[in-house]
Amino acid sequence: FVTSYNRDRGIPNWVSWEVDASWLGSATRGAFQPDPLVPTQWYHVSTDDYTNTGFDRGHMCPSADRTVTELDNDSVFFMTNIVPQSGTLNSGQWESLESYCRTLVNSGNKLYIYSGPYGEGGTGIYGYMTSFTGNKVTVPAKTWKVIMVLPAGTNDLSRVTTSTRCIAVIMNNDQGPFSSWQSYRVSVDSVEALTGLDFFSNVPVGIQAVIEAVVDNQ
């Protein structure tokens, strides 16, 4: 995966990865650890920073999307891939969407996924919080995800058409109650408007305009 890490917020701006059947195996779950690639002069977020905060260590690129080797799985436990996420969300509809993505993969698809946090201020089991560890780790208000679905194959960019399926969601980082993950679907354009990011920028503009305006309903 690739991460855009925010030094001042102690969480990623976004994380991007692809997943197809070649990434899925039986490696055992890793352990959370500081990312050794973070510059030495920056604060190195550790798993202990999350202890007793009331928030989960929420993966952006999920552990189960990187299970071919132990090394692959260890990489997604770097804290640069983690955001404070309410346990209700993390183990609920967020995880349900992650599982659905792997169902698509196991059905013969390849996915291109972006995920990240937005804003400041979420509600964990101990209530509302904007940050912890002396403001070194920001608690986001929302988490979002954007997914492009392609049949497994090669020359992926050339195979994106105006009928290519894209799924996007925005979910509040709180205690819910949450409905099914499908009820949080929005257009890719909506996530771009929220975050200021430009997804799938290598896709021809005319095709982008069509697929990014659609709210998935499959």
N, C-alpha and C positions, 0 to 999 in steps of 0.2 A: 504494500500500500504506500501511498504518498500522503504526507501530512503537511499542512501549512500551520505551523505552531505559533501561538501568540505568547511571547515572553511575558507581557504585562498581565495577561489573564490566566496564565498557567494551564491553559487548555488549547486544543487545536481550533483554528478558524474553520477548517474543513479537513476531511480525510477522503481520499479517493482510492478505489481499488476495482479490480475486475475479478469475477469468480465464474469458473466453469468447472466441469467435473474433474479437471486435472488438479484443482486446488483442494479437493475433498478426499480425506483419508481417515486414518484412525489414530492420529497422534493424540497423546494425552494433554490435558489442559495445563498451561504454563502458570507462572507466578508473576504478579505485578512487580515492576521494577522501574527505577529511574532510567530515562533514555540517555545512554552514554554519548549520543551525538549532540545533545544540548550543550551549547558553549559553556565553558567552565565558570564564566563570570555571571551567568544567569542562575536563577534559583532552580534547583532540580527537584521537581515535585516527586514525592515518594508515596507509596501506598499508605503509610502511616498518617499522612496529612488528612486522609479521608476518615480515619477512625473516629467514631463517636460524633460524626457530623450529621447523621441522619440521611445521608445520601449514598447511593451505590457508586461504585467505580464503573461507570457506564462506557462500555466499548463503543467506538464508532465503527471500525472494521471488526466484526464479531470474531470471537475465538473459533467458532464452528466453521467459519469461511476459510480458515487456514489450518488444515489438519493433515496435510500430506507428510510433513516432517515436524519433529519437535522444534527445530529452529524456526520454521515458519510460524508455528503457534506461539513460541516465545516472543516473537517480534510484535505481535498485536497486544502484548501485555506491557509494552513500554508505556509510561504515563503520558506520553505525547499523543496517544490514541484514545485517551480516557477523558470523560467529562463527568462532573457530579450530576447524577441522574436520580430522580426519585425511584425508590424500589418498586413502587406501584407501576410506574411507567416501564422501567427497565425489564422487569420480569413479566410484564403484562403485554400490552399491545405492541410495544417496541420489539419485544422478543417474537411475538407472533408474526410481525412483518419480516423479521430476519429469517424465521423458519419458512415462511412462504417463499422468500427469495430462493432458498435452497431447494424447495419443491420445484420451482421453475428450472433450476439448474439440473436437477435429477430427471427432468422431463426433456432434456436435450438442448437447453439454452445456455447462453453466455450473458452475464450481466455486467454492465458498467455502472458503478455506484458512487455517489457522493453523499457524505453525511456530515453533519456538524451541529454546533450549538448556535443559539441566537440570544442576544440581550443579556439581561442581568436580573437575577432574583427568582428563585424557585422554592417550592415547598416540599421539604422532606418529612421524615417521621417526627422530627422535633420542631417543625414549623418552618416559617419563611426565613430565608437566608440569602444574602447577596454574594457573600464570599466567605472564605475561611483561610486559616493559616496566615493571619495578619494581612489579609487582602491579596495574598499571593495566588489564590485559586478562586476564580470567579464561578459562581453558580449561575448557569444560564436559565433564562425564562422559558425557552423552548428548545427542542431539538427537531431537526428536519432531515429528510433523506430524499434523494433523487435517483431513480433507477432507469436505465435503458435496457430493454430486453431484446436480444438478437438470437436467432438460431445458432447453435454452435457451428463454427466454421472459421474461415480465414478471410483476409481482406475486409475486415469489419466495416471500416469507414465507407467503402464502396457499396455496402449492403444496407446502409441506413436509408430508408425511404420515408415518404409522408405517412405511411401506414405503420411505421415502427412504433412499438408500444413503449411508452414512458409512464412511470409511476412516480408520483411525488407526494410527500406527506409533511405536515407540520403538526407537532404535538406539544402541548403544554407540559412543562416540567413540574408537575405537582402531584397531589394525591388522588386526583380524579374526582368522581368515578369516570372511567374511560369506557367508551363504546368500542365496537370492533375497529381494527386498524383501518378498514376500508372507509370508515366515516370521516377520517382525517385527510382524505385525498384532496389534493389541490393540483393546479397546473404547475409545470416547471416554471413558467413565467412568474407565478406567484412566489415561488421560492427565490427566484432571481430578484424580484422586487423587494422581498424581505431582506435579503442578504447583500445585495449589490454584486453578486457573483454572476458570471456568464458561463453556463454549462454547455457542453458539447460544441464548443466553439470551432472545432475543425469540420463540423457538419455544414454543408452548404446552407447559406442564410435562408433560402427559400424553404428548405426542408425543416430547418430549425423552427421557423415561424409557425409551421403547421403542428409539428409534434409537441412543441413546448407550450402551445395554447390549450391542449386537450387535457381535460380531467379524466383520468382513467376510470373505466366503469366495468372492467372485465371481472 
